[in-house]
């Protein structure tokens, strides 16, 4: 694999096979799945680079669910060399089905991207997005690929859109329950510094800001800064909710 550092989530591969076989009936040959950030979140959380889908940030994903090693390899190569200049990558997406632009073959870079997709047998691609219960600012997304031309794929998917949407949402809920500790963006993209993680752990143990500051040799205002940032990241209203969310997402044991 071409220097891909992402790992498959800890889940029985048979569940991935179920989804792959299901999607194959509708012309989709490969997919990968993860949890991402809304481009316009409802809070001030500091996921700016993730919200903008900066390719180098997306490459930092530690875990993902994918239909094969082949698609992991393709994702890494695409993000490393093509995504930053590909209009399809930055195309605005909505909840549900999104069929995305193919490579612009009027440019040299677009021709290179098309050759890459030809190498993998991909003629069209898209994304299917869902809200998730864990955080109102996060979305689950299947990025999928097909060996069908876009119009042919569109006709099939549109004809069965409601059925596919329902089934993928069920799979999404299952994946999230099984793998949230690895897929949540806070953990998956290493959004917490070592110091912030220490503050979170001591907060969960019930220490006051003053006590945390003494243990970590930082000011009380410094502790409050870290705690406020944590509340933004977890979309939590107070310390108790912060600790509860951190446990439920697997950030805290």
Secondary structure as GFF3:
##gff-version 3
##sequence-region A 1 253
A	DSSP	beta_strand	7	8	.	.	.	ID=ss1
A	DSSP	alpha_helix	13	24	.	.	.	ID=ss2
A	DSSP	beta_strand	28	37	.	.	.	ID=ss3
A	DSSP	alpha_helix	48	51	.	.	.	ID=ss4
A	DSSP	alpha_helix	55	58	.	.	.	ID=ss5
A	DSSP	beta_strand	63	66	.	.	.	ID=ss6
A	DSSP	alpha_helix	69	81	.	.	.	ID=ss7
A	DSSP	three_ten_helix	83	85	.	.	.	ID=ss8
A	DSSP	alpha_helix	87	90	.	.	.	ID=ss9
A	DSSP	beta_strand	96	99	.	.	.	ID=ss10
A	DSSP	alpha_helix	108	120	.	.	.	ID=ss11
A	DSSP	beta_strand	124	131	.	.	.	ID=ss12
A	DSSP	beta_strand	138	146	.	.	.	ID=ss13
A	DSSP	alpha_helix	150	159	.	.	.	ID=ss14
A	DSSP	alpha_helix	161	183	.	.	.	ID=ss15
A	DSSP	alpha_helix	185	188	.	.	.	ID=ss16
A	DSSP	alpha_helix	194	204	.	.	.	ID=ss17
A	DSSP	alpha_helix	209	216	.	.	.	ID=ss18
A	DSSP	alpha_helix	220	234	.	.	.	ID=ss19
A	DSSP	alpha_helix	239	248	.	.	.	ID=ss20
###
